[in-house]
Amino acid sequence: MAHAIVYSRLGSPDVLHLTEIVVPAPGAGEVAVRIEAAGVNPIDTKLRAGIRPSPPIVEPRRVGSDGAGVVTAVGADVEGFRPGDAVVLFGGEGLYASDVVVEAARVLPRPAQVSAAQGAALGIPVATGYQALRSLDVGPGDTLLLHAGSGAVGQATIQYAVLWGATVIATASPARFDRIRRLGATPVAYGEGLADRVRDAAPEGVTVAIDAAGTDEALHTSLELVEDRSRIATLVRGADADALGIRAFSGGSPHPLTDRQTAWRAEALPVTLALLAAGRFDLEAPRELPLAEAAEAHRLLESGAGGKIVLLP
């Protein structure tokens, strides 16, 4: 029998529970996948807790948008996939599960060099960082101030910014400095005096900033150091962006992404899979928990545990 994580009311991680589900046969344009790993993302916890608005719950609600596994069946008119293919899923619904049916457009081939846990860890973090950098036109000659550089979004953002020729200054706790350096960025500790430490690390100035932390310190420091507010973006405090005169991408922004930004997000995953398979993208090993321990995964994420978490059915 197939299983999935659901919740029937908003609240703490304790509202999450494992239940049996019926998985239909794939219809036209759909693919059935046996999930081997599901990515846990901050948006999952915010929706569950009611921090991010969502429609009223009228039936048990599924969780999760990123995953990886193996195709078990394909529907009519689906080309390019067959049972047994290793795949990555992105932008899906209810992927904290053992088996799912998704639109074929949400499925990508998974290279042999990429494990299921790695594939499930990509989705939202990679799409978010890639799209933010593209939207801000980050490239050679830029010095990027990135807040929360050691998180999953931060690590992806560092690597693309460096790949595209930018210098990166990334905030993190000292315990994560080695990881930041390995990815090609200069780490600075957050906390009192942050702006001065960034000036010391970037004496020629900062040209662009991305806030993946959501703190007042991150926003105020970015405003202090970056002259052009159109090149400051928050990925977390979207509701505050207009009043500050800065940009916001997702993260509660009242403004939807443009078609071009949505296309960049879709482009990010196949590009990253190719780089990962070629050994040119450094993905920190995800922390793995059983699917039944989804509540614990949410507790860890909400406590600020570093790195990526995936669930294994």
Secondary structure, DSSP 4 states (H G I P E B T S, - for coil): -EEEEEESS-SSGGG-EEEEE--PPP-TTEEEEEEEEEEE-HHHHHHHHTSS--PPP-SPEE--SEEEEEEEEE-TT--S--TT-EEEE-S-S--SBSEEEEEGGGEEE--TTS-HHHHHTTHHHHHHHHHHHHHTT--TT-EEEEESTTSHHHHHHHHHHHHTT-EEEEEE-GGGHHHHHHTT-EEEE-STTHHHHHHHH-TT---EEEESS--HHHHHHHHHH-S-GGGEEESS-HHHHHHHT-EE-STT-SSPPPHHHHHHHHHHHHHHHHHHHTT-S-PPPPEEEEGGGHHHHHHHHHTT--S-EEEE-
